[in-house]
Structure formats: C-alpha cells, structure tokens
Amino acid sequence: MKKIACFINDSNLLERVKEFCALERFQDEIICDPSQFVYDVATVLYITDDSEALAPDGIKDIKVCYVGEERPKDAKMFFMPSDFKFIHMRLLVDAVIHNGCFEPSIASVLPEFLHQSFRIKNDIFNVERIVYALTKDFVYFLNFQSLEKVRVGLAEMLTNAIEHGNLGITGEEKMHATENGTYYDLVSTRMNDFYYMSRHATFTYYVDALGLKMSLEDEGEGFNVNSLPDPTDPESLLKLHGRGILITRMYFDEVKYNDKGNLVSLSKRF
C-alpha cells in the first residue's frame, strides 16, 4: 500500500489528511518529529505545515508538499492552501505518482462534464505515460481505485490498437518475437516503417457524474470480433492472446467493437 507521510501541527488539517488516506486507501504515516522520518520506497508524498520541517534527513526522492498561506521559495516543492479540499489532494497525489503537473488553483473550478478527443502516435513504449495524460482529469469524477481500473483497461486497449492495429503485428508474430527475444526489434522496425508510421489512433471520451464513455479507433485492418474468447470460459484467462480484452471487460460495464474490429467503445457507470 502506498504511504503519505505527515508532520502536521494543525490537528484539523491532520484529520483531513487522515480522512483522505482512509477514503482513497493510502496508508498515513504520522510523524511527531521530523527527525523520526525514515525513508520508505512506498512513501509517495511528505506533507507538512511547518516551514522549518520541509526537508527532513533521508527524504531522498520523495516529493514534498507544504500546506500553508504562502508558497515556499523552493520551486521544486508542491504547495496546497490551508483550506484545501479533497479534490486538491487527489489532483496532487495523482500528479506526484505519475510525475505530472499540479496547480492547486484549478481545483477551485469543478467541471460538470468533460468531453475531449485526442490523436495518438504509435509510441508503444510509453503507453503508461500516454494513458495518464489522457485520463489525468478523470480525478474530478473517480476515486483512485476506480481510476486505476479505468487506466488498466485503457492501457490494454491502447496497446492492442497500436501493436496489432496500427503496426499490424499479429498474435503469432508477437509470440514468436517474445520467445526469441526480438520483440523490441520488431516493434521498432514497424514504428520506423513508412507504411505504418503514418497511422495514428483516435481517443475520445465523455465523462460526468453519472459515468464514463470512451472510444478508441486505430487505422489497422481490424479483426474478426466474433473470434474473441468467451469471457465466461475459465480457460480464456490462461491464454496470452486476447487477455487484454478480457481484463478490460472486468473493469468496464460494456466493451463493444464495430464490425471491422478497429474501433472499441467502453462505458462505465458510476
């Protein structure tokens, strides 16, 4: 379980941080003195309201956030106002975990809904970072547990769209390349092939308080949708081919493909 370390003097502020950790399933580590801080790789954030305790010994690469009335002079540190809301914390922690950007002022404006569309290049080696960029605003509507499931499902679909769709790598080609240790060479060759490199994927989503709808379309040849493994068959869980779709079906209420098989629509009710 990920940890949030706290050295906080204000008891009300400390209770809010502890409540956030309980709701979002983070472990809070309450420190009574900065000298008690012990480095732990599970700790993602160190929070304090004491300007004299911003850099305890041994903090290493853990991100630091100061809560107060004014920003600290150290530009590398995060800042939250004393009257922060839980959405501030959720935005902050999500940005910290994924090395994203955080600006607390945006939490003062809460969206009723979001509707966006993105053009995605075939950067198969950075799928996790791409998925974060596509979904970072979902924190306004989803807690961390639900958001993680959405991201896992989207990462699986995006990997399929790039790998099998735009780059045209079949399941057999991937299996043989993986067994021979040539998978990265295969992908790199396709990514630099003019025939494939001009292709892209299109991601569109609509999210509000009631639910999330997403679609992902690639420019590949598609596939026979009827050949998808039966998600109720226990043996399907042991197969390498099609596991991404099975995993995604576990996390979304509906997963539908068009007839060609190059566009998938995902929906999740809140």
N, C-alpha and C positions, 0 to 999 in steps of 0.2 A: 504494500500500500504506500502511495506517495505521501510525503510529510510536508507540513508547513510549520516551520519553527517560529516562535513568537517570544519576543521580550517586550512586553507592553505594560506600561504603568497604569493607564486608564482602565479601570475594571469593566466599564461598559463597553469599551472598544474591544477588550479581550473577549468578552462574552459573545460579541457579534462575530468575531473571527472563529471562535469555537463552534458557534451555531452553523456558520458557513461550512466548516470542515465536516460537521456531522451530516448536513444535508447533501453535500457533494462527495461524501465518502473519502475524505482525506484524513490522515492522522495528524492531529495537532500536537506539537511538542512545545510545551510551555517552559520557558527558561526564566528562572528567577534572578539570574545574574548573567551578564554577557560572557563572563569567564566560564560559565557552565556549558557553553556551546561546544558540541562535539560534531565533527564532520560526519555526514552520513549521505551516501550516494542517493538514498531515497528522498532526501530533502530537496524540494524544488524551489522553495522560497523562504527567505528570512524576513520577517516583518517586525518593525519596531516603531514606537512613537517617541523614542529618546534619541535626540540628535547626538548624544555622546556615545551611543551604542550601535552606531551604523556599521562598524567593521570589526566584529569580534575576531579573535585569533582563530585561525584554522578554517575560515569561511570558504576558502578556495574559489571554486567556480559557481557557487550558489548565488542566485540572484537576490538582490536586496531591495526591499521596499520601505520607504519612510512614510508614515501616516502623520499628518500634521496640517498646519495652516499654510506653510510655505514650502516650496520645493527645495531640496538640498542642493548645494552648489555642485556636487558631483553629478555630472550629467549622465553617468552610467547607471545611476540608481533610479528605480521606479519611484513614483510618488502617487499617493492617494489622499484626498481630502479627509478630514476627520469625520465628516458626515457621510462617508461613502455608503452606498447601497450594495446589496449582494451582487447586482449586475456588474458593479465596478470590480469586485473581487473575481467574478467569473471571467470577465474580459482580461484582467491582469494575469490570472493563473494560466489561462489558455495561451496567452501570448508568451508567457515565460516558458512553458513546456515545449512550445513549437518555435521558439526564437522569433516570435512575431513582434509587431509593433503594438504599443499600448498608449492610448491617450485618454485619460480619465474623463475629460470634458464630454466625450461622445456619449457617455453613459447618462448624461442629463437629457438626452433626446432619445426616446424609445420608439422604435418603428412599430407600426400596426401590422405591416406586412413587408416582405422583400421579394422582389422579382427581378432576376438578372440572367444574363446569358453570357457565356464565355467561349472563346476559341482557344483550343488547347493543342500545343505542339506534341510531337511524339517523344517526349522526354521520359522514357520508361524508367530511367534510373532515379528519377526524382518524384515519383508518384506520391509519396507521403507528403512532401512539401507542397505539391500542387493541390492535393486534397485539402490541406489546411487552408491554403489561400482561397479555395473555392467555398469553404464552409465556415470561415472564421466568424462571420456574422450570425451564424446559427445559434451562438450562445445567448442571444436575446430570447430564444424560444425553447431551447433544450438544456437540460442539465448535463453534466459531464458524462454520466453513464449512458444516457441515450445518444448523446453526440458521438461518443466513441463508437457505438454500434453503427451509426449512420456513416461515419468515416471509414470503418472497416468495409462495409458493403460497397461504398462508392469507390474505394481503392481497388477492390476486386473487379468491379465493372470497368473502371478506367484502364486497369492493366489489361483486361481482355480486349477492350476497344483498341488500344494501341498495339498490343502484341499480336493478337490474332486477326484483328480488323485491319488497321492501317498498315501494319508491317507484314501482314499476310503469313505469319508464322503458324503453321498447323500444330495440332497437339502432338503428332508424331515427331515433327521436326524439333519441337521444344524438348520432348522426352529424350530423343537421341542426343541432342546437343547438351542437355543437362548431364546425361550419363557419361558423355565423352569430355565434359569439362570445357565445352566450346560455346556455351550459351551466350556469354557476353560478346564473343566474337560475332556470333550470328546476329544478335540484336544490333550491334554497332554497324555491321555491314549493311543491314536493311535500313538503318537510320540514315546512312550516308548514300544510299542508292537513290538517284534522282526520281525513279519511278515511284518510290514510297515516300520520300522526304517531303513532297509537296502536300501530302494528306494531313488532315487535322481532325480533331474531334470537337463536337459542339455540345456544351453542357448548359442546360437551362434549369432554373428552379423557381418555385414559388413557395413561400413559407409564411404562415401566420399562426395565430394562437391555436387553431384547430388542427393543423397538420402540415405536412411537407410533401411536395410533389417535385420530382426531378426527372429529367430525361437526358440521355447521353447517346449521341449518334456519331458513328465513325464513317469513314469513306471506303471501307473494305467491301468485299464481295458478299458479306453476310454468311449465314449458315442456316441449316435446317433446324428450325425451332422445335420441330416435333422429335428431334433426336436427343433433346435434353434428358438427363437422367431423371427418373421418378424420385422426387424429394422424399417420398414416404418409404422408399426402399433402403433399409439399413446398409446394404452393400454399396450403395452410391457414396456413402460417407468415406469409403476406403479407396475410391477411385481418384486419381490425380486429375483427370480431365473432367471439367465441369464442377469442381469443388467450389470455385469462386461463386458460381451462381447459386449453389446450394446454401452456402454461407450467407449470401445476400438475402435469400428467401427467409432465413431465420430471423433477420433483423428488420425486414420491411413487411408491411401488410399486403402489398401487391407488387409483383415483379412481372412485367409484360413486355414482350418483344413484338416488333412489327413483323409482317410476313417475310420480309427479306432477311431479317435477323441482324440488322446493323444499327437498330435503334432500340434501346431499352428504356422503359418508363418505370419509375419506382415511386411508391407512395407509402406514407407512414402517418397514421392518425395519432394525435396527442390526447 
